[in-house]
Amino acid sequence: MARPLVHELIWAPLAALGLAVARWAPDDAFEHFLCPFKVVTTLPCLTCGGTRAMRALTRLDLVTAFEMNPLVALAGVAGALYLLHALRVAWTRRPWRLDPRGRLFRWLRPLLIAVVALNWAYLVAVGR
């Protein structure tokens, strides 16, 4: 019988790599990129300030991270928590399974849409 795929063992190294790049990439590594969305619309994109937020987060500067882009900072915190969860799964070999038909998933899509809209409104308001 085939063993089920343990997704945590795939995604955790990718999350760790992303956090490592944000932490140890040179300061000027990302400053030369222009956001096509902002160039065309003059509005910030949904991830405007995201690189600065992740860099601040990896220095444990939570205030600056959430000022730069709250949603990206929250995703970074979630990624760090996911790494802890993945370590638990790697140690115990018992992944945590959620029922996609449960009440949590029924409210997840409208909640995510509202959070993304609020984050974008914040970015527009602060002129990111």
C-alpha positions in Angstrom: 0.0 0.0 0.0 1.3 3.4 -1.0 2.1 5.9 1.8 0.2 9.2 1.6 2.1 12.2 0.5 3.2 14.4 3.4 2.8 17.9 2.0 4.5 19.5 5.0 7.8 17.9 4.0 7.6 19.6 0.6 6.3 23.0 1.6 8.3 23.5 4.8 11.7 23.7 3.0 10.3 26.2 0.5 8.9 28.4 3.3 12.3 28.2 5.1 14.1 29.1 1.8 11.8 32.1 1.4 12.5 33.3 4.9 16.2 32.8 4.4 16.3 34.8 1.2 14.3 37.6 2.9 16.8 37.6 5.8 20.1 37.3 4.1 19.7 38.8 0.6 21.7 42.0 0.2 19.7 45.2 1.0 19.8 46.5 -2.6 18.9 43.1 -4.2 15.2 44.1 -4.7 15.2 47.8 -5.1 15.6 47.9 -8.9 12.4 46.1 -9.7 9.4 48.2 -10.8 5.9 47.0 -10.1 4.0 46.9 -13.4 0.6 47.3 -11.6 1.8 50.5 -9.9 3.4 51.8 -13.1 0.1 51.4 -15.1 -2.4 52.3 -12.4 -0.4 54.5 -9.9 -2.0 52.4 -7.2 -0.1 50.1 -4.9 -0.5 46.4 -5.7 -1.6 43.9 -3.1 2.0 43.1 -2.2 3.4 46.6 -2.2 5.9 46.8 0.7 5.9 43.0 1.0 9.7 42.6 0.6 10.3 45.2 3.2 7.7 43.6 5.5 9.4 40.2 5.1 12.9 41.6 5.7 11.6 43.4 8.8 9.9 40.3 10.0 13.1 38.2 9.7 14.8 40.8 11.9 11.9 40.3 14.4 10.8 43.9 13.8 7.1 43.2 13.9 5.9 46.8 14.1 7.7 47.8 10.9 6.7 44.6 9.2 3.0 45.2 9.8 3.4 48.9 8.8 4.9 47.9 5.5 2.2 45.4 4.5 0.0 43.8 7.2 -1.1 40.9 5.0 2.4 39.9 3.9 3.6 40.2 7.5 0.7 38.0 8.6 1.6 35.5 5.9 5.2 35.5 7.1 4.2 34.8 10.7 1.9 32.0 9.4 4.9 30.6 7.4 7.0 30.5 10.5 4.3 28.8 12.4 3.9 26.4 9.5 7.6 25.5 9.8 7.0 24.5 13.4 4.0 22.4 12.4 6.1 20.8 9.7 8.8 19.9 12.2 6.1 18.3 14.4 4.9 16.3 11.4 8.4 15.2 10.4 9.0 14.1 14.0 5.7 12.3 14.6 4.8 11.3 11.0 1.2 12.3 11.8 0.0 15.2 9.6 -2.9 17.3 10.8 -5.9 16.9 8.4 -8.7 19.4 8.0 -12.1 18.6 6.6 -12.7 20.8 3.6 -16.4 20.4 4.0 -16.3 21.8 7.5 -17.6 25.2 8.8 -14.1 26.7 8.7 -13.8 26.4 5.0 -17.3 27.7 4.3 -16.3 31.1 5.9 -12.7 31.1 4.6 -13.3 32.5 1.1 -15.4 35.5 2.2 -13.1 36.2 5.1 -10.0 36.1 2.8 -11.6 38.4 0.3 -12.5 40.9 3.1 -9.0 40.7 4.5 -7.3 41.3 1.1 -9.7 44.2 0.4 -8.9 45.8 3.8 -5.2 45.3 3.3 -5.3 47.0 -0.1 -7.3 49.9 1.3 -4.7 50.3 4.0 -1.9 50.3 1.3 -3.7 52.9 -0.7 -4.4 55.0 2.4 -0.8 55.1 3.5 0.5 55.7 -0.1 2.7 52.6 -0.2 
